[in-house]
Amino acid sequence: MLVTDDQPTGSGDADATTVLALDIGGTKLAAASITGSGRILSEGRRATAGHDGEDLFATVAGLMHEVLDRSNRVPDAVGVGCGGPMEQGGDSVSPLNIPQWRGFPLRSRLAGEFGVAVRVDNDAKALARAEGWLGAAQGCRDFVAMVVSTGVGGGIVLDGRVLDGALGNAGHIGHVIVDPTGRQCVCGARGCLEAQVSGRSIEESTGRPAVEADLETKRWAGRLVGRAVASVANLLDLRLAVVAGSVALGFGEPFFTAAQDELDRSACLDYSRGTRIVPSGCGEHGPLLGAAAVGLEELGR
């Protein structure tokens, strides 16, 4: 369920809290002012553009200030979902799909810019929070959430808790190897899921933008995603995968049917058989709601 600005929430206390949410992707930046109940007050988007790290940060900060000005709210915190890898908490980020930022001190720069508490986490881990809060995983204590877009990322929830790992990068399903003879990945390995089915990789391998992919490409991408999810389900004893991102949601039914078929073939243990793969319940706003959830956690909400 997505709550928008023109819908009553019945949750006045939560609505009194405001998070400035930021989603940082390889091709697109999105920001929104969001209340503690998930109500979106204002939002905006820009291309991920900048000649260097400082230029890109100026673009980010300008977008966030524009969104704040339209919301007429003072934020209680800033929450960020960003591609990895990163140091835990976002003290330093080095997104594989954003070459301008290598070791960029994102958390401290945003804290200095806005003067409030800031928390940064992996974008797919942020999505996992959104899906458990308002999306397709409500009431589920064990699931994986995925973003299949310019890149491919994942966040894992076990026993109701988002897994972090030693440096905050746990759940990076984009670097599960699904084809050892496949394409070279930007991480240095060969055949990673991201190297095969990300929007950028599909464009490089087919010569066409992912939005123009033919039916077989959509099914092929779905099969590889289903294969990766099966490995995670077998490893971690979970029964639900929620998938968002412009590639997955844009490919639609052929992608999800092929993913489920491959998952059924590959998750054969008693505890993994029957694992489901479903589209995001938050739609296009999932990453921003996830970033808001990251900010709310910083406030102890």
SVG drawing of the C-alpha trace seen along z (x, -y; Angstrom):
<svg xmlns="http://www.w3.org/2000/svg" viewBox="-8 -26 47 58">
<polyline fill="none" stroke="black" stroke-width="0.4" points="0.0,0.0 1.4,-3.4 0.0,-6.4 0.1,-9.6 -0.4,-13.3 -4.1,-13.3 -5.0,-10.3 -5.9,-10.5 -3.7,-8.2 -5.3,-8.3 -1.8,-8.4 -1.2,-11.9 1.8,-11.2 3.7,-9.4 2.7,-12.2 4.4,-14.8 7.8,-13.2 9.4,-14.0 12.3,-12.3 14.1,-13.7 14.6,-10.5 17.2,-10.1 17.6,-7.2 20.9,-7.2 20.9,-5.1 23.4,-4.7 21.2,-6.7 18.7,-8.5 18.5,-10.4 15.2,-10.6 14.3,-12.5 11.2,-13.0 9.9,-14.5 8.0,-11.6 6.2,-11.4 6.6,-8.7 3.4,-7.1 4.8,-6.8 2.9,-9.8 4.8,-11.5 4.6,-15.3 6.8,-16.2 9.3,-14.5 11.6,-15.1 14.1,-13.4 17.2,-14.2 19.7,-12.3 22.8,-11.0 25.2,-13.5 28.3,-15.3 31.9,-15.7 33.4,-14.7 32.4,-13.8 31.8,-17.3 29.8,-18.2 27.6,-15.1 27.1,-16.0 26.0,-19.5 23.3,-17.9 22.2,-15.7 22.0,-18.6 20.2,-20.9 17.5,-18.2 17.0,-17.7 16.7,-21.4 14.1,-21.7 12.0,-18.9 12.3,-20.4 11.2,-23.8 8.0,-22.3 7.1,-20.3 7.2,-23.2 8.6,-20.9 11.8,-20.8 13.2,-17.3 13.9,-15.4 16.4,-13.2 17.8,-12.3 17.6,-8.7 19.5,-7.4 19.5,-4.3 22.7,-4.1 24.3,-1.4 27.4,0.3 29.9,1.1 30.1,-1.2 31.3,-1.5 28.6,-0.7 26.5,-3.8 27.6,-5.4 30.6,-7.1 32.2,-6.3 30.5,-5.1 31.9,-3.7 28.9,-2.7 30.1,-0.4 27.8,-2.2 28.8,-5.7 32.5,-6.2 32.5,-9.8 32.3,-8.6 35.1,-6.5 35.4,-6.6 33.1,-9.6 32.1,-10.8 28.4,-10.9 27.0,-10.8 29.1,-13.6 28.5,-15.8 24.8,-15.4 24.9,-16.0 26.8,-19.2 24.4,-20.3 21.1,-19.8 22.1,-19.9 20.2,-16.8 20.9,-13.1 21.8,-11.1 21.7,-7.4 22.9,-5.8 22.4,-2.1 22.5,0.0 19.6,-0.8 18.3,2.8 18.5,3.1 16.4,-0.1 13.9,1.5 13.6,4.5 12.5,2.2 9.9,0.6 8.5,3.9 8.2,5.1 6.7,1.8 4.2,1.0 4.7,3.5 4.5,7.1 6.3,8.5 4.1,7.1 3.9,9.6 6.7,11.7 9.8,12.2 12.0,13.9 12.5,12.7 14.9,11.2 14.2,8.0 15.9,7.2 16.4,4.3 16.9,5.1 17.6,1.8 20.8,0.1 22.5,2.4 21.3,5.4 21.2,5.4 19.5,7.2 18.6,7.0 17.9,9.9 15.5,10.0 15.8,13.0 13.8,13.3 12.4,9.8 15.8,8.1 17.7,6.7 21.1,8.4 24.1,6.0 27.3,8.0 30.7,6.8 30.7,3.6 26.9,3.3 27.0,5.0 25.2,8.2 22.6,9.4 24.4,8.3 22.6,10.8 23.8,9.0 27.2,10.7 25.9,14.3 27.4,16.0 24.7,17.4 26.7,18.2 30.5,18.9 31.0,18.4 29.0,15.1 30.0,11.5 32.8,9.8 31.3,7.9 32.5,4.5 33.4,6.1 36.1,8.2 34.3,11.6 32.6,13.2 29.0,14.2 27.6,12.3 23.8,11.7 24.4,8.0 26.7,8.5 24.0,10.5 20.6,8.8 21.2,5.2 19.8,2.6 23.3,1.4 24.5,5.0 21.4,5.8 22.0,2.6 25.7,3.5 25.0,7.1 21.9,6.5 22.8,3.0 19.4,1.7 18.1,0.1 16.5,2.5 13.2,0.8 13.3,2.1 14.1,5.7 12.4,8.5 10.3,11.2 13.2,13.8 15.5,11.3 12.8,10.6 12.4,14.4 16.1,15.0 16.6,12.3 13.8,13.7 15.4,17.2 18.7,15.9 17.0,13.9 15.0,17.0 18.3,19.1 19.9,16.6 16.9,16.4 16.8,20.2 20.4,20.2 19.5,17.6 16.4,19.6 18.4,22.8 21.1,21.1 19.0,19.0 15.7,20.9 13.3,18.2 10.2,18.5 9.6,15.0 11.5,12.8 10.2,9.3 11.6,7.7 11.6,4.0 13.5,1.9 12.9,0.4 14.1,3.5 12.1,6.1 8.9,4.1 9.3,2.9 9.7,6.5 6.5,7.5 4.7,10.8 7.2,12.6 10.0,11.8 8.2,12.9 6.7,16.1 10.2,17.2 11.7,16.3 9.1,18.4 9.5,21.3 13.3,21.3 12.9,20.9 10.5,23.9 13.1,26.0 16.1,25.0 14.7,24.7 14.0,28.3 14.7,28.8 11.8,29.4 12.2,25.9 12.8,24.0 10.3,25.7 7.4,23.3 9.4,20.1 7.6,17.3 8.9,14.4 6.6,11.4 6.8,7.8 7.3,4.9 4.2,3.9 5.4,0.3 5.9,-0.2 8.1,-3.0 8.1,-4.6 9.7,-1.6 13.3,-2.9 12.2,-6.3 10.0,-4.7 12.9,-2.4 15.2,-5.4 12.6,-7.0 12.6,-3.8 16.4,-4.1 15.9,-7.6 13.2,-6.6 15.5,-3.9 18.1,-6.6 15.4,-8.3 14.7,-5.1 11.2,-4.7"/>
</svg>
